[in-house]
Amino acid sequence: MTGQVIVSVSGIRDETREHAASFADEMDKRGVSLSLLVAPRSKDKYRLVNDTKTQSWLRDRRAGGAAIVLHGYDQAATKRRRAEFATLPEHEARLRLLAADRVMEQVGLRTRLFAAPRWSASAGAVNALPSAGFRLLAAMTSIQDLERDTAVRSRVLGIGEGFRAEPWWCRALVLGAGRTARRGGLVRLAITGKQLGRSGARQALIDAVDLCLHHEATPTVYRWDRRLNHLGAA
């Protein structure tokens, strides 16, 4: 049984775009398209709408086969030490989703895919997604088809954004990815643009991808397709 591997990058902005681009080039050499997790706003008053170079890079990447996944609105904690969508009631989650959707449409990056910051979405946020037009939720332990109400179980293995980044964790991530790929499972690897600027973290992701490919895992991206009769990663 052949497995699959999804590689996602979050935290892409002016300060991290070069790191993401360099990593994307490495993945291109391996025939691996990326899932790019994008938020319209982030810390330090960053606004994607004002970052034309990152917009252009993201659009070019999508044209080449990458998936664009909405990754929150402004990623601000709505409660102390909790990620943006982790505790939101349905109404507030819907307002944030609609605001983010408007910005993504404005910059030519609209998507029907969603992954909450730190992969954590409250029940209210999940309920709000379909009415805001979203059809797929990439969560911590599953990929959910919101229109068909089905799911594929698979846990994210990540570096940064709620995941550890120490050398021991990077080694564990590589080994975990290899075990899952060897068994023919779905491997979901994730890293932040900031961590791609660290040689150890970047190399760990590359090693994990290479190990999955060695075990003949098929590279894919987060995608919702109305023609599919069942939920799949691709």
C-alpha positions as CSV (number, residue, x, y, z in Angstrom):
1,M,0.0,0.0,0.0
2,T,1.4,3.4,-1.1
3,G,1.3,6.3,1.3
4,Q,1.0,10.0,0.7
5,V,2.8,13.0,2.0
6,I,1.6,16.6,2.4
7,V,4.1,19.4,3.2
8,S,2.8,22.7,4.4
9,V,4.5,26.0,5.2
10,S,2.9,28.7,7.3
11,G,4.0,32.2,8.5
12,I,4.8,33.4,5.0
13,R,5.4,37.2,4.9
14,D,7.9,39.8,3.8
15,E,10.5,38.6,6.5
16,T,10.2,34.9,5.7
17,R,9.4,34.8,2.0
18,E,13.0,34.1,1.0
19,H,13.2,31.2,3.4
20,A,10.0,29.8,2.0
21,A,11.1,30.3,-1.6
22,S,14.4,28.5,-1.0
23,F,12.6,25.6,0.6
24,A,10.0,25.5,-2.2
25,D,12.9,25.3,-4.7
26,E,14.2,22.2,-2.9
27,M,10.8,20.6,-3.0
28,D,10.5,21.3,-6.7
29,K,13.6,19.2,-7.3
30,R,11.8,16.4,-5.6
31,G,8.5,16.9,-7.4
32,V,6.7,18.0,-4.1
33,S,4.1,20.7,-4.3
34,L,3.5,22.7,-1.1
35,S,0.4,23.6,0.8
36,L,0.9,27.3,1.7
37,L,-0.9,28.4,4.9
38,V,-1.7,32.1,4.6
39,A,-3.1,34.7,7.0
40,P,-4.2,38.2,5.8
41,R,-2.7,39.8,9.0
42,S,-0.1,39.0,11.6
43,K,2.0,40.6,14.3
44,D,3.7,43.9,14.0
45,K,0.8,45.4,12.0
46,Y,1.7,43.2,9.0
47,R,-0.9,43.2,6.2
48,L,-0.7,40.9,3.2
49,V,-2.7,43.4,1.2
50,N,0.3,45.8,1.4
51,D,2.9,43.0,0.7
52,T,2.8,42.8,-3.1
53,K,5.9,40.7,-3.5
54,T,4.6,38.0,-1.2
55,Q,1.2,38.1,-3.0
56,S,2.9,37.7,-6.3
57,W,5.0,34.8,-5.0
58,L,2.0,33.0,-3.6
59,R,0.0,33.4,-6.8
60,D,2.9,32.1,-8.9
61,R,3.2,29.1,-6.6
62,R,-0.4,28.3,-6.8
63,A,-0.2,28.5,-10.6
64,G,2.5,25.9,-10.4
65,G,0.5,23.5,-8.3
66,A,0.7,24.7,-4.7
67,A,-2.4,24.8,-2.5
68,I,-3.4,28.0,-0.8
69,V,-5.0,27.4,2.6
70,L,-6.5,30.2,4.8
71,H,-4.7,30.2,8.1
72,G,-6.8,32.5,10.3
73,Y,-7.4,36.2,10.0
74,D,-4.9,38.0,12.2
75,Q,-3.7,35.1,14.3
76,A,-4.3,37.1,17.5
77,A,-5.0,35.1,20.6
78,T,-8.7,35.5,21.5
79,K,-7.9,34.2,25.0
80,R,-4.7,34.2,26.9
81,R,-2.3,31.6,25.4
82,R,-5.0,30.3,23.1
83,A,-4.8,30.4,19.3
84,E,-7.1,32.6,17.3
85,F,-9.8,30.1,16.5
86,A,-9.3,27.7,19.5
87,T,-12.1,29.1,21.7
88,L,-14.3,31.2,19.4
89,P,-18.1,30.9,19.4
90,E,-19.7,30.3,16.0
91,H,-20.8,33.9,15.3
92,E,-17.4,35.5,16.0
93,A,-15.6,32.8,14.1
94,R,-17.8,33.4,11.1
95,L,-17.1,37.2,11.2
96,R,-13.4,36.5,11.2
97,L,-13.7,34.0,8.4
98,L,-15.7,36.4,6.2
99,A,-13.2,39.2,6.8
100,A,-10.3,37.0,5.9
101,D,-12.1,35.7,2.8
102,R,-12.6,39.3,1.6
103,V,-8.9,40.1,1.9
104,M,-7.9,36.8,0.2
105,E,-10.3,37.6,-2.7
106,Q,-8.9,41.1,-3.0
107,V,-5.3,39.8,-3.4
108,G,-6.2,37.0,-5.8
109,L,-5.7,34.2,-3.3
110,R,-9.2,33.1,-2.4
111,T,-9.4,29.5,-1.2
112,R,-12.1,27.1,0.1
113,L,-9.5,25.4,2.4
114,F,-8.9,26.2,6.0
115,A,-6.4,25.3,8.7
116,A,-6.7,27.2,12.0
117,P,-3.6,28.7,13.6
118,R,-1.9,26.0,15.6
119,W,-4.3,23.6,14.0
120,S,-6.8,24.3,16.7
121,A,-10.5,25.1,15.9
122,S,-13.3,25.3,18.4
123,A,-16.6,23.5,17.7
124,G,-18.1,27.0,16.9
125,A,-15.4,27.7,14.4
126,V,-15.9,24.3,12.7
127,N,-19.7,25.0,12.5
128,A,-19.0,28.4,11.0
129,L,-16.8,27.2,8.2
130,P,-19.4,25.8,5.7
131,S,-21.7,28.9,6.0
132,A,-18.6,31.0,5.2
133,G,-18.0,29.0,2.1
134,F,-15.2,26.7,3.3
135,R,-15.3,23.0,2.2
136,L,-12.2,21.5,3.8
137,L,-10.7,21.7,7.3
138,A,-7.1,20.6,7.9
139,A,-7.1,19.9,11.7
140,M,-4.5,18.6,14.0
141,T,-5.5,14.9,13.8
142,S,-7.7,14.8,10.6
143,I,-8.6,16.3,7.3
144,Q,-12.3,16.9,7.2
145,D,-14.6,17.3,4.2
146,L,-17.1,19.7,5.5
147,E,-19.6,19.3,2.6
148,R,-19.7,15.5,2.7
149,D,-19.1,15.2,6.5
150,T,-16.3,12.7,6.1
151,A,-12.7,12.7,7.4
152,V,-9.3,11.1,7.0
153,R,-7.4,10.5,10.2
154,S,-3.8,11.8,10.2
155,R,-1.8,13.8,12.7
156,V,0.3,16.8,11.8
157,L,4.1,16.5,12.5
158,G,5.4,20.0,12.7
159,I,8.2,22.4,13.6
160,G,7.2,25.7,15.1
161,E,3.8,27.3,15.6
162,G,2.9,25.2,18.7
163,F,5.3,22.4,17.9
164,R,8.8,22.1,19.4
165,A,11.9,22.9,17.4
166,E,14.7,21.3,19.5
167,P,17.0,18.9,17.8
168,W,15.5,15.9,19.6
169,W,12.1,16.7,18.3
170,C,13.4,17.2,14.8
171,R,14.9,13.7,14.9
172,A,11.6,12.3,16.3
173,L,9.7,14.0,13.5
174,V,11.9,12.4,10.8
175,L,11.6,9.0,12.4
176,G,7.8,9.4,12.8
177,A,7.3,10.4,9.2
178,G,9.4,7.4,8.0
179,R,7.3,5.0,10.1
180,T,4.0,6.3,8.8
181,A,5.2,6.3,5.1
182,R,6.6,2.8,5.4
183,R,3.2,1.6,6.6
184,G,1.5,3.3,3.6
185,G,-0.2,6.1,5.7
186,L,-0.7,9.8,5.1
187,V,2.2,11.9,6.4
188,R,1.4,15.5,7.1
189,L,4.5,17.6,7.6
190,A,4.4,21.3,8.6
191,I,6.9,24.1,9.3
192,T,6.8,27.8,9.7
193,G,8.7,30.3,7.5
194,K,10.6,31.4,10.5
195,Q,11.8,27.9,11.3
196,L,12.9,27.5,7.6
197,G,15.5,30.1,8.4
198,R,17.1,27.7,10.9
199,S,19.4,25.2,9.2
200,G,18.6,22.3,11.6
201,A,14.8,22.6,11.3
202,R,14.9,23.1,7.5
203,Q,17.1,20.1,7.1
204,A,14.9,18.0,9.3
205,L,11.9,18.7,7.1
206,I,13.9,17.9,4.0
207,D,15.1,14.6,5.6
208,A,11.5,13.7,6.5
209,V,10.3,14.4,3.0
210,D,13.2,12.4,1.5
211,L,12.5,9.5,3.8
212,C,8.8,9.5,2.8
213,L,9.7,9.5,-0.9
214,H,12.2,6.7,-0.2
215,H,9.2,4.7,1.0
216,E,7.4,5.6,-2.2
217,A,4.9,8.0,-0.6
218,T,3.1,10.1,-3.2
219,P,3.4,13.9,-2.8
220,T,0.1,15.7,-2.7
221,V,-1.5,18.9,-1.3
222,Y,-4.6,19.9,0.6
223,R,-7.5,20.0,-1.9
224,W,-11.2,19.7,-2.1
225,D,-12.6,18.3,-5.3
226,R,-16.4,18.2,-5.9
227,R,-15.8,15.3,-8.4
228,L,-14.4,13.0,-5.7
229,N,-16.8,10.4,-4.2
230,H,-14.7,10.3,-1.0
231,L,-12.3,12.6,0.9
232,G,-8.7,12.4,0.0
233,A,-5.7,14.5,0.5
234,A,-5.5,15.1,-3.3
